[in-house]
Amino acid sequence: MKIRKAVLFDERTPTNVYIYENKKEEYIVVAIPDLEWSFLIRYEEETETLKARLVSSLAKAAPKEHIEMLANKLLYWAREM
């Protein structure tokens, strides 16, 4: 599991983002406890479809002005696993 920091609410307070990879079952779970949000990423999912699902899911939990930036960060972090 990896822990990353993302700015969600104000410019000074970072929020922990937890990223867990299960190589055997070929998926990644991303969780942001401060938002009470988590997301499952399957290895075979295409990037554009994944980004659309991610933005849609984040829209229910994160501040609207940070959704696009956060989605891009999460995709980058998930790919580096």
LOPADO-759512 format. One line per field, with one value per residue: residue in one letter; x, y, z of N, C-alpha, C, O in turn; residue number from 1. Coordinates in steps of 0.001 Angstrom, whole numbers, plus 500000, padded with zeros to 6 digits. Layout:
BEGIN
rest = c(A_...)
n.c1 = c(X_...)
n.c2 = c(Y_...)
n.c3 = c(Z_...)
ca.c1 = c(X_...)
ca.c2 = c(Y_...)
ca.c3 = c(Z_...)
c.c1 = c(X_...)
c.c2 = c(Y_...)
c.c3 = c(Z_...)
o.c1 = c(X_...)
o.c2 = c(Y_...)
o.c3 = c(Z_...)
nr = c(NUM_...)
***
This chain:
BEGIN
rest = c(M_K_I_R_K_A_V_L_F_D_E_R_T_P_T_N_V_Y_I_Y_E_N_K_K_E_E_Y_I_V_V_A_I_P_D_L_E_W_S_F_L_I_R_Y_E_E_E_T_E_T_L_K_A_R_L_V_S_S_L_A_K_A_A_P_K_E_H_I_E_M_L_A_N_K_L_L_Y_W_A_R_E_M)
n.c1 = c(500852_500452_500835_499717_499702_497171_495763_492700_490734_491708_494535_496630_496343_497066_495529_495316_495781_495102_496504_496064_497342_496422_498025_497678_494915_494529_493786_493324_492816_491686_491549_490092_489878_489060_487077_485323_485391_485975_487467_487475_489809_490219_492722_492370_490752_490032_491726_490274_487588_487860_488682_486362_484522_485785_485772_483011_482379_483918_482648_480506_481607_483845_485071_483913_485686_488096_487969_488748_491573_492236_491337_493108_495555_495081_494825_497402_498942_497905_498721_501482_501936)
n.c2 = c(498822_502217_505591_508722_512328_514759_517886_519043_520624_523103_525194_524540_522250_518978_515951_512518_509954_506705_503927_500785_497835_494835_492445_489795_489432_491451_494285_497659_499556_502676_504981_507612_508520_510902_511905_509891_507992_505615_503660_501304_500027_498247_496327_495904_497928_500630_503766_506207_505506_504783_507244_508778_507384_507732_510561_510949_509519_510908_513361_513136_513254_514973_518434_520498_522152_520854_518374_517530_517892_516228_513732_513324_513178_510877_508894_508975_508203_505638_504327_504301_502307)
n.c3 = c(500000_499225_500311_499503_499219_498847_497960_498977_500270_501302_500578_502256_503814_503464_502276_503047_500655_499957_498358_497156_495790_494226_492842_492111_491697_489947_490314_491578_494484_495432_498021_499918_502951_504325_502719_502812_500718_498138_495474_492855_490611_487744_486071_483281_482358_480169_479731_479152_479689_482337_483467_483085_484703_487154_487527_487646_489979_491888_491795_493472_495956_496327_496446_493828_492350_492497_491302_488606_488622_490781_489835_487676_489095_490662_488678_487600_489848_490269_487943_488298_490098)
ca.c1 = c(500000_501153_500081_500065_499041_496470_495100_491292_489851_492396_495878_497654_496119_497001_494678_495924_495167_495650_496444_496391_497354_496354_498547_497140_493560_494643_493015_493861_491798_492095_490635_490328_489021_488482_485873_484570_485319_486929_487247_488145_490327_490654_493845_491982_489894_490663_491983_489192_486432_488226_488658_484961_483952_486450_485228_481616_482392_484451_481681_479598_482303_484897_484727_483856_486843_489286_487694_489564_492959_492345_491194_494379_496555_494780_495182_498873_499430_497503_499566_502863_502003)
ca.c2 = c(500000_503492_506740_509972_513518_515595_519060_518994_521618_524390_525072_524220_520980_517820_514827_511235_509102_505362_503171_499382_497042_493383_491982_488468_489575_492502_495501_498668_500278_504010_505428_508894_508452_512202_512073_508639_507631_504634_503404_500102_500130_496962_496489_495874_499067_501644_505019_507190_504999_504866_508644_509205_506787_508354_511917_510799_509092_512004_514460_512906_513322_515999_519784_520533_522818_519994_517040_517212_517785_515040_512558_513148_512706_509494_508038_508928_507395_504242_503775_504112_501159)
ca.c3 = c(500000_499198_500805_498832_499767_497868_498533_498588_500874_501289_499992_503246_504497_502567_502653_502687_499636_500119_497115_497394_494556_494330_491558_491811_491164_488945_490561_492488_495242_495860_499074_500586_504144_504680_501898_502911_499307_497627_494056_492361_489245_487178_485147_481870_482026_479324_480436_478982_480426_483746_483885_483146_485916_488296_487668_488082_491374_492701_491813_494595_497241_496428_496002_492365_491747_492585_490752_487426_489063_491619_488965_486957_490063_491037_487546_487529_490969_490055_486881_488743_491017)
c.c1 = c(500891_500234_500619_499297_498402_495799_493656_490481_490458_493828_496952_497529_496044_496127_495358_495082_495868_495443_496944_496320_497325_496760_497957_495762_493430_493676_493752_492681_492405_491073_491075_489392_488379_487205_484905_484307_486362_486516_488075_488544_490796_491747_493377_491147_490664_490710_490828_487940_486673_488154_487223_484277_484498_485896_483797_481534_482875_483468_480710_480262_483255_484381_484869_485092_488102_489131_488623_491031_493169_492249_492492_495483_496336_495121_496687_499422_499084_498379_500992_503017_502682)
c.c2 = c(501232_504576_507972_511111_514304_516748_519078_520181_523011_524149_524613_522824_519819_516708_513539_510508_507758_504579_501756_498630_495558_492829_490635_488565_490755_493669_496401_499323_501600_504471_506771_508932_509781_512498_510906_508098_506570_504259_502196_500300_498751_497224_496653_497081_500123_502991_506008_506777_505130_506305_509153_508655_507450_509759_511863_510425_510207_513168_514343_513174_514511_517373_519883_521153_521948_518660_516669_517002_516498_513769_512286_512643_511237_508523_507896_508014_505916_503587_503520_502915_499994)
c.c3 = c(500000_499721_500106_499499_498626_498599_498034_499069_500929_500823_500976_503846_503505_503157_502212_501650_499736_498825_497389_496077_494889_492962_491151_491165_490205_489147_491541_493191_495695_496888_499647_501788_504534_503894_502051_501508_498985_496208_493634_490904_488809_486142_483693_481430_481228_480036_480332_479745_481924_484244_484012_484401_487170_488560_488177_489554_492301_492819_492983_495941_497412_496007_494473_491712_491750_491856_489597_487811_489878_490786_488209_487879_490405_489914_487410_488632_490790_488989_487334_489681_490363)
o.c1 = c(501924_499012_501822_498353_499010_495325_493408_489628_489781_494260_498076_498515_495057_496014_495918_493856_497090_494347_498087_495351_498096_495943_497762_495475_492339_492866_494672_491662_493496_489868_492264_488235_487252_486352_483807_483171_487485_485384_489241_487726_491673_491703_493939_490868_491797_489837_490439_487299_485788_487624_486908_483542_483764_485587_483415_480706_482306_483457_480153_479577_483444_483378_485848_485500_489076_490086_489223_491656_494150_493005_492926_496264_497282_495651_497187_500266_499887_498740_501651_504142_502831)
o.c2 = c(501287_504492_508233_510875_514494_516592_519121_520687_523995_523004_524326_522275_519693_516560_513478_510450_507681_504568_501553_498768_495079_492755_490376_487860_491028_493990_495972_499612_501637_504366_507028_509333_509787_513257_510922_507789_506613_504499_502077_500690_498159_498223_497463_497231_500466_503310_506595_507614_505539_506560_509884_509373_507699_510098_512647_510962_510421_513877_515346_513307_514997_517475_519398_520722_522276_517886_515595_516038_515780_512824_511137_511774_510450_507443_506806_507157_505044_502418_502619_502551_498940)
o.c3 = c(500668_499591_500115_500253_497573_499724_496829_498340_500631_500696_500565_504338_502780_504374_501118_501741_499614_498265_497798_495330_495721_492043_489963_490197_489704_488278_492237_492564_496265_496660_499834_501658_505029_504354_501496_501148_499487_495788_494009_490071_489439_485424_482956_480241_481565_480844_481341_480380_482676_485325_484951_485078_488126_489702_489046_490289_493371_493825_493431_496955_498527_495301_493906_490634_491072_491801_489614_487370_489685_491012_488115_487490_490435_490171_487133_488371_491123_489118_486815_490021_490980)
nr = c(1_2_3_4_5_6_7_8_9_10_11_12_13_14_15_16_17_18_19_20_21_22_23_24_25_26_27_28_29_30_31_32_33_34_35_36_37_38_39_40_41_42_43_44_45_46_47_48_49_50_51_52_53_54_55_56_57_58_59_60_61_62_63_64_65_66_67_68_69_70_71_72_73_74_75_76_77_78_79_80_81)
***
